[in-house]
Amino acid sequence: MGRGGGTQWNRGAFLPFYEQHKETLYHYACTLTANAHQAEDALQTAWLSCLRQEETFDALPPDKRLAWMSVVVKNAARSLWRQEQRYAPWDETWDMPAPTPGDPRPIVAVIQAMPEPYRRLLELKFLLEWSNKEIAKHLGLSQTAVSTRLNRGRKLLQERLREEGYDYESIPFRAKKEAGPKPGG
């Protein structure tokens, strides 16, 4: 009897399997992700996938279930990793110093030297301060495409700015600032 028809699934093989292997699979997920929070997310996704694949789980011989579940955990971890790679968040620890306070020309020059399609999007976003919706409408793109290209462009811009000498570690006042307690921490 399936999930919809009663509680046999819950009283069956799943709960004992879960109790017996939850720690082992958690440690495996930690090994795959190298991050406890990501491991928890991957494992939760894997357990839900196992519950959704009730027939497959029940059909497996008991000695094959752990191997099958290990593959489910690995696939969940990979899927979460791929989702995270779609976004290039701005490196929060990197703070670009201005070469001369109030003089944006060197930075504008770096943006204008960027390859298309990033150059135009970065100009509209950072120089003209347009919203993603405005950029999408102006360029005839979806907001998702704009967001994706902006994330990739930010990452490339960050690399180019570092090449131009905007290096977080070279800021003279950084050492003094880092010596004190961090805000909120």
C-alpha positions in Angstrom: 0.0 0.0 0.0 1.4 3.4 -1.0 1.5 6.7 0.8 -2.0 7.7 -0.2 -3.6 4.5 1.1 -2.3 4.3 4.6 0.7 4.3 6.8 2.3 1.0 5.8 5.1 2.9 4.0 5.9 4.7 7.2 5.8 1.4 9.3 7.7 -0.5 6.6 11.4 -0.4 5.8 12.0 3.3 5.5 12.0 4.4 9.1 14.4 1.7 10.3 16.6 2.4 7.3 16.5 6.2 8.1 17.3 5.7 11.8 20.2 3.3 11.0 21.8 5.3 8.2 21.0 9.0 8.8 24.4 9.8 10.5 26.4 7.9 7.9 24.6 9.6 5.1 25.0 13.0 6.8 28.8 12.5 7.1 28.9 11.4 3.4 27.0 14.6 2.4 29.5 16.7 4.5 32.3 15.0 2.6 30.7 15.9 -0.7 29.9 19.5 0.1 32.6 20.4 2.7 29.9 22.5 4.4 27.5 21.4 7.1 24.6 23.6 6.0 24.9 22.5 2.4 25.2 18.9 3.6 21.9 19.3 5.5 20.2 20.8 2.4 21.5 18.0 0.2 20.5 15.3 2.7 17.0 16.7 3.2 16.6 16.8 -0.6 17.8 13.2 -0.8 15.4 12.0 1.9 12.5 13.7 0.2 13.5 12.1 -3.1 13.7 8.7 -1.4 10.1 9.2 0.0 8.9 10.2 -3.5 10.5 7.1 -5.0 8.8 4.7 -2.6 8.3 1.9 -5.1 12.0 2.0 -6.1 13.1 1.9 -2.4 10.7 -0.9 -1.6 11.8 -2.9 -4.6 15.5 -2.8 -3.7 17.0 -5.6 -1.6 17.8 -4.3 1.9 21.6 -4.7 1.3 21.4 -2.4 -1.8 19.4 0.4 -0.3 22.4 2.2 1.3 24.3 2.2 -2.0 21.2 3.5 -3.8 20.6 6.2 -1.2 24.3 7.2 -1.4 23.8 7.9 -5.1 20.6 9.9 -4.3 22.6 12.0 -1.8 25.4 12.5 -4.3 23.0 13.6 -7.0 21.3 16.0 -4.5 24.6 17.6 -3.6 25.6 18.0 -7.2 22.3 19.6 -8.0 22.6 22.1 -5.2 26.2 22.8 -6.2 25.0 23.5 -9.8 22.3 25.9 -8.6 24.9 27.8 -6.6 27.2 28.1 -9.6 24.5 29.9 -11.6 25.0 32.9 -9.5 28.3 34.9 -9.0 27.7 36.8 -5.8 29.9 39.8 -5.3 32.7 38.8 -3.0 31.7 40.4 0.3 35.2 40.5 1.6 36.5 42.4 -1.3 36.1 46.2 -1.2 37.2 48.0 -4.2 39.1 51.2 -3.3 38.6 54.2 -5.5 41.9 55.4 -7.1 41.0 59.0 -6.5 37.9 59.8 -4.4 35.1 61.0 -6.6 36.9 60.1 -9.9 35.1 57.2 -11.5 36.9 57.5 -14.9 39.3 54.6 -14.4 36.6 52.2 -13.3 34.3 53.4 -16.1 37.2 52.7 -18.5 37.4 49.1 -17.2 33.7 48.6 -17.7 33.7 50.1 -21.2 36.6 47.7 -22.1 34.5 44.7 -21.1 33.3 42.4 -23.9 29.7 42.3 -25.0 27.2 41.3 -23.7 28.5 42.3 -20.3 29.7 45.9 -21.1 26.3 47.3 -22.0 24.5 45.6 -19.1 27.1 46.8 -16.6 26.9 50.3 -17.9 23.1 50.3 -17.6 23.2 48.8 -14.2 26.1 50.5 -12.5 26.6 53.7 -14.3 23.0 54.6 -15.2 21.5 52.7 -12.2 18.8 51.0 -14.2 16.7 48.2 -12.7 17.0 44.7 -14.1 13.4 45.1 -15.4 14.3 48.3 -17.2 17.4 46.7 -18.7 15.4 43.7 -19.9 12.9 45.9 -21.6 15.5 48.1 -23.2 17.6 45.2 -24.6 14.7 42.9 -25.4 15.9 40.2 -23.0 14.1 38.3 -20.2 14.8 39.5 -16.6 16.4 36.0 -16.0 18.8 36.5 -18.9 19.7 40.0 -17.6 20.2 38.6 -14.1 22.4 35.8 -15.4 24.5 38.1 -17.6 24.9 40.6 -14.8 26.1 37.9 -12.4 28.7 36.7 -15.0 29.6 40.3 -15.8 30.1 41.1 -12.1 32.5 38.2 -11.7 34.4 39.2 -14.8 34.5 42.9 -13.7 35.9 41.8 -10.4 38.7 39.9 -12.1 39.4 42.8 -14.4 39.5 45.3 -11.6 42.0 43.1 -9.7 44.1 42.9 -12.8 44.1 46.7 -12.9 45.4 46.8 -9.4 42.3 47.1 -7.3 43.4 44.6 -4.7 41.6 44.2 -1.4 44.7 43.2 0.5 46.7 46.3 -0.8 44.5 48.8 0.9 46.6 50.5 3.6 43.8 51.2 6.0 42.5 47.6 5.8 44.8 46.2 8.5 43.6 48.7 11.1 40.0 48.1 10.2 40.4 44.3 10.4 42.1 44.5 13.8 39.0 45.5 15.6 35.9 43.4 16.1 33.8 42.7 13.1 30.3 44.3 12.9 27.6 42.0 14.1 30.2 39.3 15.1 
